[in-house]
Amino acid sequence: MAKEPDGWRFRFGLLWTGSAASLLGAMSVTTAAPLLAFTLTRSPTFVSYVVAAGTVPSLLLHIPAGMLVDRLDHWWTMLLSQTVRTLMSLAVVLTLAAGAFRPPVLIVAALVSGTCTTFYNVAEVTAVPSVVPAEHFQRAMAQNEGRANGAMLLGRPLGGVLQAAGTGFPYAADAAFGLASTAAILTLRSAGLRGRWNHARPLHADGPTDASGIRAGFRRGGSLVGEMLEGLTWLWRYRFLRTTLIACTATNLLFQVVTLLLVVRAREAGLPLAMAGVLLAAPGLGGSFVSGYVAVTRRRRFGRRPIKLVTLCMWAWLAMTILLAAFPWACVWMVAWGGVGFVGARLNIALSAYQASRTPPELRGRVAGTNRFVTLGIAPIGTMCGGVAITAVGARAVAWAVPIAIAATGVLLWTARRAHVLRLRRRLRHGPVREAVVPARV
């Protein structure tokens, strides 16, 4: 057994802690900013401007962020992003305390926070393979997934509580979390995180086996559009990554519709606001459970055929959404919606670990940025389409349309996989057989 790099657990702990503090502060401010905007202006239109300012960077900047992270030291990217966001939160607190605050400052703060968070997240994902040995990728990604779910569960209520306690408290807390994150990042540098890339060779996968031949197509100095497409091109070469990307994009769109459905049906059923909040937090609970399980177990592999995991997740999501549509009981909704988060977290862990181990170091930023842009950028479209559909045909019809759409996506992915298997069989039966060629797993 190869000797593990010295101190990697300590370095990953610093990276995890700094990112957890940053994410917790960002989630609390994201919740508090619309509340503060409405308190100061009483204008729903201005609230929408603040929300849009925080959302637009995550929609537009993931791919450019990936391109820059591939060129810059990811440590400096994380440090600069976190420092700017911390200073912005301090500026909001100081202007509020001095009585010089103007509402447009909230729009600027949301825009700066969203931009810095986007760059930080892409750099942090790229830094993980530089810290964690390849055999521990899955457990590391499970801890990261648990961190994201935990920040969602704690950050949103924390933002509301702090806003109720005082006008500037959420931004003061974000500044404090930012200082803690900055301290962890600075310590990480002294602990040995240096350089831009981890030069370990990618592992064998169901995609291209000749890494040097593939990388020849990804040389620097090409057109801007070509470099932006390199991340998507690489993702598309691996069947597991390609299939997971399609599945996550389609289901993320549909789950935004489900979120709106649950809000509408909870209000129609007369559920208390506290119960509705717990219902919406159920995916975070399910995701935290599976993340903790994978993190504490010693499962290090994805299985012999990881593509089957996507199929299992699709059918599990189908069953959960049927339960959501068929039963009018809040307890069933909570179990089913929590199950959606449980299954989604397991697929996210496998996707992140698989992507980290297969992507060449010089493409990690663009691949991570493209992945986040495609899978997360669809969310606002799903929310908008869900609102229009519920208004047009009613909540019950839309509730049944969601599992039908998931079933159609699952059948499409299964058909594509079956066609790939048939092509392999025909190639082996009719094509020339070489002793050195080993058929790819399906």
N, C-alpha and C positions, 0 to 999 in steps of 0.2 A: 504494500500500500504506500502510495506517495505521501511524503511528509507535507502536512498542511503549512501554509505560510504563517509565520509567527505574527501574533497580534491581530489577526483579521477579525476575530470576534469583538475585540475592543473597538476597532475602527468601524465595524458595521454598527455596533451599539451607539457610537457617536453620531454616525450618519442617520440612524433610525431616530434617535432622540431629537436631534436638530430638526429633522423633517416633521416629526410629530408635533413639536412646539410650533413650528411655522404653520402647519396645516390647521392646528387647533385655533390659532389666532385668526387665520384667514376665514375659517368657517364661522367663528363668532361675529366677525365684522360683516361678513356677507349677510348674516341674519339681521344684525343690528342696523346696518346702513339704511335699508328701506324704512324701518321704524323711525329712525332719527329724521329721515327726509320728510316723512309725513307729519311728524311732530312739529317740525320747524315751518313747514309750508302749507300743510293741509291740502296739498295738491296731488291727486293720483297721477297726473301727467308727469310731474317732477319725479315722483317715485319711480315711474317707468323709465325715466332717463337715467336714474342712478343704477337701477337693475341692469339696464342695457349696457351702461358703461363698464360694469363689472363682468358682463358676459361676452362682449365683443372680442376682447383679447384672446379668450380661450377658443373662439371660433376661427380667428384670422391668423394667429401668431404661432400655432403649434409647429407648422412646417418651417417657417423662417427660424423659429427657435431651435429646431433640430439642426438646421444648416449651420447656425452659429455655434452650437454646442460641439459639432463635429470639428470646428476650427479652433475653438477656445479651450482653455483649461477648465474642466467642469467645476473644479473647486472655486476658481475665481468667479465663474458664472453664478454659482450658488451664493457665494459671499456678497457679490455686488447686488444681486436680486433681493436678498434678504435685508441688506443694509438700506437700500432705497425704500423698500416697503416699510421698514421700521421708522425711518425718518419721516415718511409721509404720515404715518399714524401719530407720531409725536407732533407734527405740525398741526394736525387737526385738533389734538388735545390742547395745544398752546393757544391756538386761535379761539377755541371755545372758552378757555379760562380767561383770556384777555378781553373777551367781549367783542372781538374783531371778526367773528366768524360770519361768512356769507354762504348761503346754500350751494352756489355753484362749486364751492370747494369739495363738497361731497362727490360730485361728478368726477372731478379731477382725481380725488382719492380713490374712487372705485376703479377708474381707468388705470391708474398707476399700480394699484394692488393687483388687479387682474393680469396686467402685463408681467409684473415681477413674479407672480405665482406661476404663470405659464412657463417662463424661462427656468424658474427654480425646479419645477416638477420634471421637465425634460432633462435637465442636467443631473438631477438626483437619480432618475432611472438609469441614465448612462453611466453614472458613477458606481452603481452597485456591482457590476461585473469586475470593476477594478479593485474591489475590496473583498468580495466573497469568492472562495474557490468554487469551481464549476459544480462539484458534487453536492454543494450546499445551496445551490440556486433556489430550489423549490422551497426549502424551509425559509430562506431569506424573503422570498416573494410572499410567502404566507404571512410572515410577520408584517410586511409592508401592507398587505391587504387588510390585516387586522387593524393596523394603525389607521388606515383610511376609514374603515367602518367605525372605529372608536371615536375618531375625530368628528365624524358625522353625528354620532349619537350624543356626544358631549358638547360639541361646538355650537350647534344650533340652539339648544336650550340655554347654554351659557350666554350666548349673545342676547337672547331675550331677557334673561335675568339681569345682566349687567346694564342693559338699556333701561330697564325699570328702576334700577338703583340710582342711576345718574346719567346725564346726557352724554358725557365724554368717556364714561367708564369702559365701553367696549373697545374704543381705540386705545385707551391707556393699557388695557389688558393685552391688546394686540402688540403694542410696543414692548411690553414686558416679555411676552412670548418671543418676539423678534430678537430681543437682546439675548435670551437664553439660546435661541437657535444660532445666532451669530457666534456666541461663545463656543458652542459645540462644533461649528464649522471651523473656527480658528484652531481648536484643539485637534480636530481631524487632520489638519495640515501638518501640525507638528508630530502627529502620530504616524505619518508616512503616506498620506494620500497625495501623490504627486503625478504630474504628467497628465496626458490627455487620454491615452488608450491603454487598455489591458491587452497585451500582444499575444494572448493565448489563441491557438487556432480553434475555429469553430468545430463542434462535434459533428459526426456523421448524422444525417437526417434523411427524411424522405424527399428532400429537395436536391439541389446540385451537390455532387460529392467532390468535385474539383474546385476547391475554394479559390485557388490562384487563378484559374481560368475565368471564374465568374467575376472576380475582382478586377480583371483586366478591363471590364466594361464600365467600371466606376472610377475613372481617373479624374483628378481635380483639373480645373481649368475649362470644363465644359460650359455650356450655356446655363443660365440661371434656371430656366424651366427644366432643363435636363437634370440638373442637380436636385431640384425639388421633387422630380418624379422618381429619383433613385430609391427613396425609401419605399414607395409603393411597389416599384419593380421588384425589389428584393422580397418584400412580403408576399408578393404574388407567386414567387418561384417555389415556395414551400406549401405543400397541400394543406398541412395542419394550420399554418398561419393564415393561409388564404381562406380556408373554410371557416375558421374561427372569426376572422375579420367580417365575413359576410353575415355569420350568425349573430355576432354581437351588434353589428350595425342595425340589422333588421329588428332584433329584440329590444335594443335600447330605444328605438323609435316607438315601438309598441308599448313598452313599459312606461313611457311618459304619458301615453293615453290612459294606461291603467291607473296611474297616480291621480289624474284628473277624475277618472271614474270613481275612485275610492272617496275622494273629497265630496263629489256630488252625492253618491249613495249614502255616505255617512251622514251628511246633512239631511237628506231625505228621510233617513231612518231615525233622526233625532238623537244621534249619539252626542254625548258631551264633547266639548272641544278637547279635553284632556285625553279621552279615549280615541278621538280622531288622530291626535298627535302620536299616540302610541302605535296606532295602526300604521301610520305613514313611516314610523321608525322601524317597523318589523323587518324589512330587508337588511338593515344594519345589524340587527340582533342575529339574524341567520348567518350573515356574512362573518360576523365576529366569531361565531361558534365554529364554523368550518375552518376559518383561518387559524384559530387556536389549536384545533385538532391536527391540522397538517404541520403546524410549527413545532408541536411537541413530539410528534411521531418521527420515526426514522425512515420514512418513505422518501427515497431520493430519486426515483425514476418516474417517468410519465406513463409507464406501461409499454408493452411491446407494440401496441397499435394505438397511439394517442388520438388518432382521428375518430375512434369510436367514442371518445369522451364527448365530442361535440354532439354526436347523435343522441347519446343518453341525456345530455343537458336539454336538447330541443324537446324530447318527449317528456321530460320532467316538467319543463316550463309549460308544455301543452296541458298536462294534467292539472297543474296549479291554476292556470288561467281558466280552465273549465270549472274548477271549484269556485273561483271568484265569480263566474258568470251564473252558475247554477243555484247557488245558495244565498239567501238574503241575511245570513247571520254574521254578526261582527266577529265572533270567535273563529268561524271558518275563514273569513277574509284574512284575519291576522295570521293564522297558520299557513294559509296558501301564499300570502304575500311574503311572509318570512321564509318560506320554502324557495320562493323565487330568488331571494337574496342569498340563501344558502348555496343553491346551484350555481348562481352567477359568480359568487366568490371562488368556488372551486375551479370554474373555467378560467377566471382571471388569473389565478395562481399558476395554473398549467401554461397559459398563454405567455405570461410574463417570464417564467423560468425558461420555457422553450425558446422564446425570442432572444433572451439574454445569452443563452448558450450557443445559438446558431448564427447570430448576426456578427459579421466581421467588425472589429473595433472602429474602423474608420467610417462605418455607416450607422452606428448605434443611435446617434442623435436624430438623424433623419428618419430612421425606422420608427423610433419611439414617437417622434413628432407626428409622423403620418398616421400611426396607429391611433393616437389620441384624437387627432383631427377627424378621422373617419368615424370612429366609434362614439366620440363624445359630441362632435359637432352636429350630429343628427338630432340631438335631444330637443333643442328649441323648435325644430320643424315638427317633431312629434307632439310637443305641447300645443302648438298652434293648430295642427291638424285635428288633434283630439278635441279641442274646444269647439272647432267648427262642426265636427261630426256629431258630437253630443247635442249641440244646439239644433242640428238639422234633423237627426233621426231618433234621438233619445238615448239615454244611458244604457238601457237594456239591450238595444240592438248593437250598440258599439261594444258592449261587454262580450257578446257572442262573436263579433267580428274579429276580436283580438285572437282567441284560440284558433279560429279558422286561418288567419294570416300566419300564425306560428306553424300550424300544420302544413300549410303550403310551402313555407320556407324549409321545413324539415324534409318534406318530400323532394323538393328541388335539390337540396344538398345530398340526400341519399341517392337520387338519380345520377347526379354528377359523379359521386363516388363509385356507383355501380358501373357507369360507363368507363371510368378509369380502369377498373378491374378487368373489364372485358377487353379493353385495348391492350393491357399487359398480357393477357392470355393469348390473344391473337398474335402479338409480337413474339412471344415465346414459342408458339406453335409453328409459325410460318417464317419467322426471321432467322438469320444465322445465329447460332449459339456460340458464345465465347466463354472460355473457361474462367476468365478473370472477371466476368460480369456477374454481379449478384443482384437479382431482382429487388427493387425497392419494396418495402412493406406497404401494405394497403390497409 
